Amino acid sequence: MRILQAAEDELFRQEVRSWLEANVPSDKRPHETGDAQRDYDIAWRRRQFDGGWGHIAWPVAYGGKGLPLARQLIWFEECARAGAPETTGNSFFVALQHAGPTLIAHGTDAQKAFHLPRILSGESIWCQGFSEPGAGSDLAAISTRGTLQLGQLDGDHLVVTGQKIWTSYALYASYQELLIRTDASSQRHHGLTFVICDMSSPGIEVRPIRNIAGGRDFCEVFYDEVKIPLSAVVGGLGAGWNVAMSLLSFERGAASFPVAIETASRVEQLVAYFRESQLDAECSALASELASVRADAAALKAMVYLLIARDAGPAEGSIVRLHLAELTKRISALALDMLGAHGLDRNVLGGWPRRYLDDFKTTIAAGTSQIQRNIIGERLLGLPKGAQAR
Amino acid sequence: MIDLSLSDEQRQIADGAQNLLQEHAPLARLRDGAADADLHTALAAWGWFGTGLKVADGGLGLGPAEDTLLYLAAGRFLLPPSVLATSLAARISSGERRTALLSGNRKAAAAVRGNGDAAFCLDRASAADLLVFGGERIWLAPADRFVGEPVAGFDETIFTETGKLEPDASWPQGPVDHALLLVAAMLAGIAAASSELAAEYAKHRQQFGQAIGAFQAIKHLCAELAVRAYAAEAQVKIAAAYASDDPASAPFQIRAAIVNALAAARFNAATAIQIHGGIGFTAECAVHHYVKRTHVLGALVGGIGHQQAALLALPSPVSP
């Protein structure tokens, strides 16, 4: 329990700060999903990579700086301070926050050497292929099949047929983290395999789904005898569930770090707006809720530091993830209340009304709040499983 | 760099406090009628009241971070407000008075000013001093300056009086921040203990042929309590770290801690009663003490509305 003010950290912070001041894009990210938004994300990623800031923590061999987590957090804090484009809802979120860390943990040397630099340089956008129409919260129910074909002229591969859904960025993604059933006789979490799917493979069809915020960034993906080479398997045939759980621990754990810092920074925007608009004269209920979310956003950041300090199992990540998800929705709902009639324009004040609609996803994606509560109850508190959860 | 892990010394202090209170202040004492008579002596002998004071001032030479660890435990074990009052009194007093407070020979009781000139005193009986919570300041008054009469205490383990107490400019005084930090720590301790009691009960109580914790209606409440307890503990710890090492940034973090902890303790203790069902409504079960103490501690610091307004009035925290 201490704040260490190390001179090297301070130097690093200053270096980051000067670079960001000179390089954060002056134009804002387009509100509407589409090519312009994707191109904006790619340009920002390239600029970071070219400036030597591809990744603070990833190994040097793959284009990162190989620095400790503390430096990574300084980077996130400085990005929020400088008003840099957020990691939340960015086209590279999947690639940076879960595909990359999963490859670092489970990928082959060849997979790491090929994919990690391409993520950092902005060459590859990634998407996630976990959920299916019949397998949402019950992920182990997935039925997309991969049939092993050995001794072919074009090499050993899996032939994949089935459907995935809720696949964000699928239209723009070069690669997908894809979970399939490779043992036809297997049940539940057995017989699954995690593969890297090249989204340009023949037999893949992507259909965008319009979401409630008007975005078209999440999709259905159909696979009709798609050939995936065995060299794209991560963690071994049949070991997919373990790799997927490891991925989810990144998605529910470390992926919260930048988001927590950005969330606290966004609450400060609302505090500034509250003062400028003199809303306190109007309604003490708004003031009360604003103070409450200010305290909860501060606590969210503190929870990240506590999570790191405790270095505990993945279920503790669900505590931070659940607090983050529920708080995110409270914050944008408060923003909408504060805006009053101004909220009739979706894009007003940095797009808070649009964000309010978009934020409905936060308690659904990466495991619904209800699933997170099951995880916390069963794995952290040791409560028994219910009859319905096998 | 923010490091919320405990150093070896901090770990020893946290464990030591836990063991000390397990021995001298087990929760069961509250059901049997508060027997805290020897508690001050035992705490003083351990060095409790001077933990955060300089060695030159008769303390152990540690800081707000270590004090906070003690008060996280104090919340769990529901130490009486006079313990908090004595720690704070030792901070703002001097000379022989401080020496006596540190040694356990002299006790301070907590008092708080309400609307107008009304004031409330908690456990004044054997106290020589009053530690008065007066909004943004704390004051140290002689106990006989309070004139009042007993009321039906909201928390029956605390002898409560109402009366009058006019502040005197000559009384030692100080800013409220350190008091807020320790109160927030006690509330975070209450939030954690309530969460643990509820989960433990949900694991063992059988209905419909299974432990009630298997039902999502109960399981999800238990998860919610765990999240709030985690948030409160995290924010209290980061506030304590700032208070120790970067005092300029501490006021924001401390206000965020008290706002968060007040809400967490209230929700967790009240929900823990609900999870216990009928037994939770009885004095047999310890949970009601957490509900009552949360209200007492909240009253000392002016309540959640006052603290929310104070938090909202502060400028945005700056990156280091």
Interface residues (C-beta under 8 A of the other chain):
Chain A: M1 R2 I3 L4 Q5 A6 D9 E10 R13 A70 L73 I74 E77 E78 R81 E268 V271 A272 F274 D280 A287 S288 L290 A291 S292 R294 A295 D296 A298 A299 L300 K301 A302 M303 Y305 L306 I308 A309 R310 E316 I319 V320 L322 H323 Q370 Q372 R373 N374 I376 G377 E378 L380 L381 G382 L383 P384 K385 G386 A387
Chain B: M1 I2 D3 L4 S5 L6 S7 Q10 A65 T68 L69 A199 A202 K203 Q210 A211 G213 A214 F215 Q216 I218 K219 H220 C222 A223 E224 A226 V227 Y230 A231 A232 E233 A234 Q235 K237 I238 A240 A241 Y242 S244 D245 D246 F252 Q253 R255 A256 A257 V259 N260 A263 G305 Q307 Q308 A309 L311 L312 S316 P317 S319 P320
